[in-house]
Amino acid sequence: MNEPSLPFDLDPDLRRRLGHRLIDLIDEYFAHLPQRPVQLPASQRSFEPLHNPLPETAADPEAVLEQVTRELIEKGFHVPSANYFGLMNPTPAYIAVLAETLVAALNPQLATMARSQLASKIEQETLRWIGERIGWGGAFDGSFTSGGNEANFSALALALAARFPHATEEGVASIGAQPVFYASAESHHSLDKSAGLLGIGRRALRRIPVHARLEMDLQRLETAIAADISAGRIPFAVVATAGTTNSGAIDDLEGTAAVCRQRKLWFHVDGAYGGAATFSDQHRNLLRGIEQADSVTIDPHKWLAMPFAAGVIITSQPEMLSRAFGIATPYMPKSAASLPVDNFKISAQWSRRANAFKLWLTLRIHGRQAYEQHINRQLALAQDFGRWLENSAHFELAAPVRLPILNGRVRLPGGEEKIAAAHLAVVEEVTRDGRRWISETKVAGRSVIRIMIVSYLTGEKQIAELQAAMTAAAVKVLGAKAAHSQPVR
């Protein structure tokens, strides 16, 4: 009697055909990334929902795979394009794409050391490499996360556990007063979200104004801490940002560390983007003081060219991981005494994907020096772009260039509302044909045009073409006013 076929099983020949075809399609996609438009022209974009009925029976897998891949490529928004000058979403390293395929097939479960075997050792080794680049010589530990949001949430959980040891079990009400923490006015919204989810309330975050270099004003930080203490509140942490989303600003890490030491506060560095600069010997000085942090967030799916999702929370106070996240449960297998603590006891996640493998494999194959070249090259391109903005008849540089994020403003007399409207019009003009993507945002309350060099495929050609498109847009939007504007020398 023949056994019935399994519902998700495919015969070996079909598996190979599907796999080979997908690799061919991905290879073709990667080959066109240097010149691929980011999206369709504005007139062809559709945001209507799909209306397909739930499929009840099987379909031809080769035809479906071909169709959906083609549609994703032909109609999609292409973050990996060399013409994407958008947010912190990179072109993924191809080796990392292959690593993701292997992880998806093997499907290792990193909740426990005993069941994850080599996959957990790979994560530990990758964390060790990151901690060594941060500059920690003593003990440290951490985990890979879904991204910077989870990593910053975890850091604040660690800070609360360190300052209020009983709060994990007894709740924030046991603290007896309002716990508060501090970050720059330009810091990431994940801090607000984390404060709400941790039960201390979003108002527990004190956003400190920035000075002219868009760094957290440490004098005003100290004033805010003193005021909270006088009011009976309990400060417990300061978050310094290494690479703000809007401008790439880097807070004074050494100065923030000194404040935290004096006040006995947890010092966290949100280096989700800029923390990757630790992989560059030439530019390691941008993060001077990061080695004094109690915890650090780094997102390899930003500047380290990893596909989503790959965040990291790592701490030089590893004993706090078990205090914040440790839990016992009878249905998890018992670990041998010789094994390190199980992953589910030191992270916010339970079931955990092997998100470290793609970075580990990329480093094994390309080496750290590939990142040295990548980071140094993008910083050089950004400095050149900054000089172009300074010398432009139509734009001015609106913020210091610390990382490969540029903030430009049109040279236009008038109020902020008028300038912001011009920025939106320039962005719309540049992005209308779908070829490239830039954005408008606010930095220290002022509208700016934001350009980010994030793809390792972006070079002088793509930048020159963007500059030409921006100039043409400014002339169209500003008209005669642009012709009379003079660059600031």
C-alpha positions as CSV (number, residue, x, y, z in Angstrom):
1,M,0.0,0.0,0.0
2,N,1.4,3.4,-1.0
3,E,1.6,6.0,1.6
4,P,-0.1,9.3,0.7
5,S,2.1,12.1,-0.3
6,L,3.0,14.6,2.4
7,P,1.4,18.0,1.9
8,F,4.5,20.1,1.8
9,D,7.0,17.7,0.3
10,L,8.5,18.3,-3.1
11,D,10.4,15.8,-5.1
12,P,14.2,16.3,-5.3
13,D,14.2,17.3,-9.0
14,L,11.5,20.0,-8.4
15,R,13.4,21.3,-5.3
16,R,16.5,21.7,-7.4
17,R,14.7,23.4,-10.3
18,L,13.0,25.9,-7.9
19,G,16.2,26.6,-6.0
20,H,18.2,27.1,-9.1
21,R,15.6,29.4,-10.7
22,L,15.3,31.5,-7.5
23,I,19.1,31.9,-7.4
24,D,19.1,32.9,-11.1
25,L,16.4,35.6,-10.4
26,I,18.3,36.9,-7.4
27,D,21.5,37.0,-9.3
28,E,19.8,39.0,-12.1
29,Y,18.4,41.3,-9.5
30,F,21.8,42.0,-7.9
31,A,23.4,42.5,-11.3
32,H,21.0,45.5,-11.9
33,L,21.2,47.1,-8.5
34,P,23.8,49.8,-9.4
35,Q,21.4,51.3,-11.9
36,R,18.0,50.0,-10.8
37,P,15.3,52.6,-10.1
38,V,14.1,52.6,-6.5
39,Q,10.4,52.5,-7.4
40,L,7.9,52.9,-10.2
41,P,7.2,56.4,-11.5
42,A,4.6,58.2,-9.4
43,S,1.9,57.8,-12.0
44,Q,2.3,54.0,-11.9
45,R,2.4,53.4,-8.2
46,S,-0.6,51.6,-6.7
47,F,-1.3,51.0,-3.0
48,E,-4.5,49.1,-3.5
49,P,-4.8,45.9,-1.4
50,L,-4.7,42.5,-3.0
51,H,-8.0,40.7,-3.5
52,N,-7.0,37.1,-4.2
53,P,-9.3,34.5,-2.5
54,L,-7.7,32.1,-0.1
55,P,-6.2,29.3,-2.2
56,E,-7.8,25.9,-1.6
57,T,-5.8,23.7,-3.9
58,A,-2.2,23.4,-5.0
59,A,-0.8,25.4,-7.9
60,D,2.2,25.0,-10.2
61,P,5.1,26.0,-7.8
62,E,7.4,27.0,-10.7
63,A,4.8,29.3,-12.2
64,V,3.9,30.9,-8.9
65,L,7.5,31.5,-7.8
66,E,8.3,33.1,-11.2
67,Q,5.2,35.3,-11.1
68,V,5.6,36.6,-7.6
69,T,9.3,37.2,-7.9
70,R,8.9,39.1,-11.1
71,E,6.1,41.2,-9.6
72,L,8.1,42.0,-6.5
73,I,11.0,43.1,-8.7
74,E,9.0,45.0,-11.3
75,K,6.6,46.7,-8.9
76,G,8.5,46.8,-5.6
77,F,10.3,49.6,-3.7
78,H,14.0,48.7,-3.9
79,V,15.9,49.5,-0.8
80,P,19.0,47.6,-2.0
81,S,19.3,49.9,-5.1
82,A,22.4,52.1,-5.3
83,N,20.1,55.0,-6.0
84,Y,18.4,54.6,-2.6
85,F,19.5,57.6,-0.5
86,G,16.9,56.9,2.2
87,L,16.8,55.6,5.7
88,M,19.2,53.1,7.3
89,N,18.4,50.2,5.1
90,P,21.3,48.8,3.1
91,T,22.0,46.6,0.1
92,P,22.6,43.2,1.8
93,A,25.8,41.5,1.3
94,Y,25.2,38.5,-1.1
95,I,26.9,36.1,1.3
96,A,24.5,37.2,4.0
97,V,21.6,36.4,1.6
98,L,23.0,32.8,1.2
99,A,23.4,32.6,5.0
100,E,19.7,33.5,5.4
101,T,18.8,30.7,3.1
102,L,20.8,28.2,5.0
103,V,19.3,29.3,8.4
104,A,15.8,29.1,7.0
105,A,16.4,25.5,5.8
106,L,18.1,24.3,9.0
107,N,15.8,26.4,11.3
108,P,17.9,26.2,14.4
109,Q,16.2,27.2,17.7
110,L,18.5,29.3,19.8
111,A,16.3,29.3,23.0
112,T,18.6,26.7,24.7
113,M,22.3,26.0,24.3
114,A,21.8,22.2,24.4
115,R,19.5,22.3,21.4
116,S,21.2,24.9,19.2
117,Q,24.7,23.5,19.4
118,L,26.9,25.2,16.8
119,A,24.4,28.0,16.0
120,S,24.7,29.3,19.6
121,K,28.5,29.1,19.5
122,I,28.5,31.1,16.3
123,E,26.3,33.8,18.0
124,Q,28.6,33.9,21.0
125,E,31.7,34.2,18.8
126,T,30.1,37.0,16.8
127,L,29.2,38.8,20.0
128,R,32.8,38.4,21.2
129,W,34.0,40.0,18.0
130,I,31.7,42.9,18.4
131,G,32.6,43.4,22.1
132,E,36.3,43.3,21.3
133,R,35.7,46.0,18.6
134,I,33.8,48.1,21.2
135,G,37.0,47.9,23.4
136,W,35.8,45.8,26.3
137,G,38.6,43.8,27.9
138,G,36.6,42.2,30.7
139,A,33.5,40.1,30.7
140,F,30.6,40.9,28.4
141,D,27.6,39.2,26.9
142,G,24.4,39.8,25.0
143,S,22.2,38.5,22.2
144,F,21.1,39.2,18.7
145,T,17.7,40.9,18.5
146,S,15.1,41.7,15.9
147,G,16.5,45.2,15.6
148,G,17.4,48.4,17.5
149,N,13.9,48.7,19.0
150,E,14.2,45.4,20.9
151,A,17.8,46.1,21.7
152,N,17.1,49.5,23.3
153,F,14.1,48.0,25.1
154,S,16.5,45.3,26.5
155,A,19.1,47.9,27.5
156,L,16.5,49.8,29.5
157,A,15.3,46.6,31.1
158,L,18.9,45.9,32.1
159,A,19.3,49.4,33.5
160,L,16.1,49.1,35.6
161,A,17.3,45.7,36.9
162,A,20.6,47.1,37.9
163,R,19.2,50.2,39.7
164,F,16.0,48.5,41.1
165,P,16.9,44.8,41.7
166,H,13.4,43.9,43.0
167,A,11.4,45.6,40.3
168,T,11.6,42.6,37.8
169,E,9.6,40.5,40.2
170,E,7.7,43.0,42.2
171,G,6.9,45.6,39.5
172,V,7.7,49.3,39.0
173,A,5.3,50.2,41.8
174,S,7.8,48.7,44.3
175,I,10.3,51.4,43.3
176,G,8.3,53.9,45.4
177,A,9.0,56.9,43.1
178,Q,9.1,57.8,39.4
179,P,12.1,56.3,37.7
180,V,13.5,58.6,34.9
181,F,16.1,58.4,32.2
182,Y,17.6,60.8,29.7
183,A,18.4,61.0,26.0
184,S,19.0,63.7,23.4
185,A,16.1,65.5,21.8
186,E,17.3,63.9,18.5
187,S,17.3,60.3,19.9
188,H,15.3,57.5,18.4
189,H,11.5,57.0,19.1
190,S,12.2,53.4,20.3
191,L,13.2,54.9,23.6
192,D,9.7,56.4,24.1
193,K,8.1,53.1,23.0
194,S,10.3,51.1,25.4
195,A,9.5,53.3,28.3
196,G,5.8,52.7,27.8
197,L,6.2,49.0,27.4
198,L,8.4,48.7,30.5
199,G,5.6,50.3,32.6
200,I,7.6,53.4,33.7
201,G,5.6,55.6,31.2
202,R,6.8,57.5,28.2
203,R,7.0,60.6,30.3
204,A,9.9,59.0,32.2
205,L,12.1,59.8,29.2
206,R,13.7,63.3,29.6
207,R,14.7,64.6,26.1
208,I,17.6,66.9,26.6
209,P,18.1,69.7,24.1
210,V,21.0,69.6,21.7
211,H,23.7,72.3,21.0
212,A,24.9,73.6,17.6
213,R,26.6,70.3,16.7
214,L,23.3,68.5,17.4
215,E,24.8,66.6,20.4
216,M,23.1,66.3,23.7
217,D,23.9,69.3,25.9
218,L,25.6,67.8,28.9
219,Q,25.2,70.9,31.0
220,R,21.5,70.8,30.5
221,L,21.6,67.0,31.2
222,E,23.2,67.7,34.6
223,T,20.6,70.4,35.3
224,A,17.8,68.0,34.4
225,I,19.2,65.2,36.6
226,A,19.6,67.6,39.6
227,A,16.0,68.9,39.1
228,D,14.6,65.4,39.1
229,I,16.4,64.4,42.2
230,S,15.2,67.5,44.0
231,A,11.6,66.7,42.9
232,G,11.9,63.1,44.4
233,R,12.2,61.3,41.2
234,I,14.9,58.6,40.7
235,P,17.2,58.9,37.7
236,F,18.6,55.5,36.6
237,A,20.1,55.8,33.1
238,V,21.4,58.0,30.3
239,V,21.2,57.0,26.6
240,A,23.8,58.6,24.3
241,T,23.2,58.2,20.6
242,A,26.0,57.3,18.2
243,G,24.4,58.3,14.8
244,T,21.0,59.9,15.1
245,T,18.5,58.9,12.4
246,N,17.9,62.4,11.1
247,S,21.5,63.8,10.9
248,G,24.0,61.2,12.0
249,A,25.0,63.2,15.1
250,I,27.1,61.5,17.7
251,D,26.7,62.5,21.3
252,D,29.8,63.2,23.5
253,L,30.3,59.6,24.7
254,E,33.2,60.4,27.0
255,G,31.4,63.3,28.6
256,T,28.2,61.3,29.0
257,A,30.2,58.5,30.6
258,A,31.6,61.0,33.1
259,V,28.1,62.2,34.1
260,C,26.9,58.6,34.5
261,R,29.9,57.7,36.7
262,Q,29.4,60.8,38.9
263,R,25.7,60.1,39.3
264,K,25.9,56.3,39.4
265,L,23.6,55.9,36.3
266,W,23.5,53.2,33.7
267,F,25.3,54.4,30.5
268,H,23.7,53.0,27.3
269,V,24.9,53.9,23.8
270,D,22.3,53.6,21.1
271,G,24.8,52.8,18.3
272,A,22.2,51.1,16.1
273,Y,23.6,52.9,13.1
274,G,26.9,54.5,14.0
275,G,28.2,51.8,16.4
276,A,29.4,50.0,13.2
277,A,32.2,52.5,13.0
278,T,34.0,50.4,15.6
279,F,34.8,48.1,12.7
280,S,36.9,50.8,11.1
281,D,40.4,51.4,12.6
282,Q,40.6,54.7,10.8
283,H,37.3,56.1,12.2
284,R,37.2,54.3,15.5
285,N,37.8,57.8,17.1
286,L,34.3,58.8,16.2
287,L,33.1,56.6,19.0
288,R,35.7,57.6,21.6
289,G,34.2,56.6,25.0
290,I,31.9,53.8,23.8
291,E,34.1,51.4,25.7
292,Q,32.9,53.0,28.9
293,A,29.3,52.0,28.2
294,D,27.3,49.6,30.3
295,S,25.4,48.5,27.3
296,V,25.5,49.1,23.5
297,T,23.0,48.7,20.7
298,I,24.3,47.9,17.2
299,D,22.1,47.0,14.2
300,P,24.1,45.0,11.6
301,H,21.1,45.4,9.3
302,K,22.1,49.1,9.0
303,W,25.7,50.0,8.3
304,L,27.1,46.4,8.3
305,A,25.0,45.5,5.2
306,M,23.0,42.7,6.6
307,P,19.4,41.8,5.5
308,F,16.7,42.2,8.1
309,A,16.6,41.3,10.9
310,A,19.8,41.7,12.8
311,G,20.1,43.8,15.9
312,V,22.4,43.4,18.9
313,I,22.3,44.2,22.6
314,I,25.6,43.7,24.4
315,T,26.6,44.6,27.9
316,S,29.7,44.9,30.0
317,Q,27.6,44.0,33.0
318,P,26.6,40.5,31.9
319,E,25.2,39.4,35.3
320,M,22.3,41.9,34.7
321,L,21.1,39.8,31.7
322,S,19.9,36.9,34.0
323,R,18.5,39.4,36.5
324,A,16.4,41.1,33.8
325,F,15.4,38.1,31.7
326,G,16.1,35.0,33.7
327,I,13.2,32.6,34.3
328,A,12.6,28.9,35.0
329,T,10.1,26.7,33.3
330,P,9.7,22.9,33.5
331,Y,9.2,22.3,29.8
332,M,12.6,23.6,28.7
333,P,15.4,20.9,28.7
334,K,17.9,21.1,31.6
335,S,21.3,22.3,30.5
336,A,24.5,20.7,31.5
337,A,26.4,22.6,34.2
338,S,29.3,22.9,31.7
339,L,27.2,24.9,29.2
340,P,26.8,28.7,29.3
341,V,23.4,30.0,30.5
342,D,20.6,29.3,28.1
343,N,19.7,32.0,25.6
344,F,16.1,32.3,26.6
345,K,17.3,33.3,30.1
346,I,19.3,36.3,28.9
347,S,17.2,37.9,26.2
348,A,13.6,39.2,25.7
349,Q,12.9,36.6,23.1
350,W,11.9,33.0,23.7
351,S,12.2,31.2,20.3
352,R,15.1,32.8,18.6
353,R,16.3,32.7,15.0
354,A,20.0,32.4,14.2
355,N,20.3,36.0,13.2
356,A,24.1,36.1,13.9
357,F,25.0,33.6,11.3
358,K,24.8,36.0,8.3
359,L,27.2,38.5,10.0
360,W,29.5,35.7,11.1
361,L,29.7,34.1,7.6
362,T,30.2,37.5,6.0
363,L,33.1,38.2,8.3
364,R,34.5,34.7,7.8
365,I,34.5,35.2,4.0
366,H,35.2,38.9,3.5
367,G,37.0,39.8,6.8
368,R,36.9,42.9,8.9
369,Q,38.9,44.8,6.4
370,A,36.0,44.7,3.9
371,Y,34.1,46.7,6.5
372,E,37.0,49.1,7.0
373,Q,37.0,49.8,3.2
374,H,33.2,50.1,3.2
375,I,32.9,52.5,6.1
376,N,35.9,54.6,5.1
377,R,34.7,54.9,1.5
378,Q,31.2,56.0,2.5
379,L,32.5,58.6,4.9
380,A,34.7,60.1,2.2
381,L,31.8,60.2,-0.2
382,A,29.7,62.0,2.4
383,Q,32.4,64.6,3.1
384,D,32.6,65.3,-0.6
385,F,28.8,65.6,-0.8
386,G,28.9,68.0,2.2
387,R,31.3,70.2,0.3
388,W,29.0,70.2,-2.7
389,L,26.1,71.4,-0.6
390,E,28.3,74.1,0.9
391,N,29.3,75.4,-2.5
392,S,25.9,75.0,-4.2
393,A,24.0,78.0,-5.5
394,H,20.7,76.3,-4.5
395,F,21.4,74.4,-1.2
396,E,23.4,74.8,2.0
397,L,24.7,72.3,4.5
398,A,22.4,72.4,7.5
399,A,24.3,70.1,9.9
400,P,27.9,68.8,10.5
401,V,28.7,65.7,8.5
402,R,29.7,63.1,11.1
403,L,28.5,60.0,9.4
404,P,27.2,59.4,5.8
405,I,24.0,61.4,6.4
406,L,23.6,64.8,4.7
407,N,21.2,67.5,5.8
408,G,20.6,70.2,3.1
409,R,18.4,73.3,3.0
410,V,17.4,75.4,0.1
411,R,18.9,78.9,-0.1
412,L,15.6,80.7,0.1
413,P,14.7,83.8,2.1
414,G,11.5,83.6,4.2
415,G,10.1,81.8,7.1
416,E,10.4,78.1,8.1
417,E,7.0,77.2,6.7
418,K,8.0,78.5,3.2
419,I,11.4,76.6,3.3
420,A,9.7,73.3,4.5
421,A,7.2,73.6,1.6
422,A,10.1,74.1,-0.8
423,H,11.9,71.0,0.6
424,L,8.8,68.8,0.1
425,A,8.5,70.1,-3.5
426,V,12.2,69.4,-4.2
427,V,11.9,65.9,-2.8
428,E,8.7,65.2,-4.8
429,E,10.4,66.5,-8.0
430,V,13.6,64.3,-7.4
431,T,11.6,61.2,-6.6
432,R,8.7,61.5,-9.1
433,D,10.3,59.4,-11.8
434,G,11.1,56.6,-9.2
435,R,14.8,56.5,-10.2
436,R,16.1,57.6,-6.8
437,W,14.8,58.3,-3.3
438,I,15.6,61.1,-0.7
439,S,13.4,62.5,2.0
440,E,12.4,65.5,4.1
441,T,12.7,65.5,7.9
442,K,13.2,67.8,10.9
443,V,16.5,68.4,12.6
444,A,16.5,70.5,15.8
445,G,13.0,71.6,14.7
446,R,14.0,72.8,11.3
447,S,13.1,71.2,8.0
448,V,15.9,69.7,6.0
449,I,16.4,67.5,2.9
450,R,17.9,64.3,4.1
451,I,20.3,62.2,1.9
452,M,22.0,59.1,3.2
453,I,24.8,57.1,1.5
454,V,23.9,53.6,2.7
455,S,24.4,51.1,-0.2
456,Y,27.9,49.7,-0.7
457,L,27.1,49.9,-4.4
458,T,26.6,53.7,-4.3
459,G,29.5,55.6,-5.9
460,E,30.5,58.9,-7.5
461,K,28.3,58.2,-10.5
462,Q,25.1,57.8,-8.5
463,I,25.9,60.8,-6.3
464,A,26.6,63.0,-9.3
465,E,23.3,62.0,-10.9
466,L,21.5,62.8,-7.7
467,Q,23.2,66.2,-7.4
468,A,22.1,67.0,-11.0
469,A,18.5,65.9,-10.2
470,M,18.5,68.1,-7.0
471,T,19.8,71.1,-8.9
472,A,17.2,70.7,-11.6
473,A,14.5,70.3,-9.0
474,A,15.7,73.4,-7.1
475,V,15.7,75.5,-10.3
476,K,12.1,74.3,-11.1
477,V,10.8,74.8,-7.6
478,L,12.6,78.0,-6.7
479,G,12.6,79.6,-10.2
480,A,14.3,82.9,-10.4
481,K,15.0,83.0,-6.7
482,A,17.5,80.2,-7.2
483,A,19.4,82.0,-9.9
484,H,20.0,85.0,-7.5
485,S,21.1,82.8,-4.5
486,Q,24.8,82.7,-3.7
487,P,26.6,79.9,-1.9
488,V,28.1,80.5,1.5
489,R,31.9,80.4,1.2
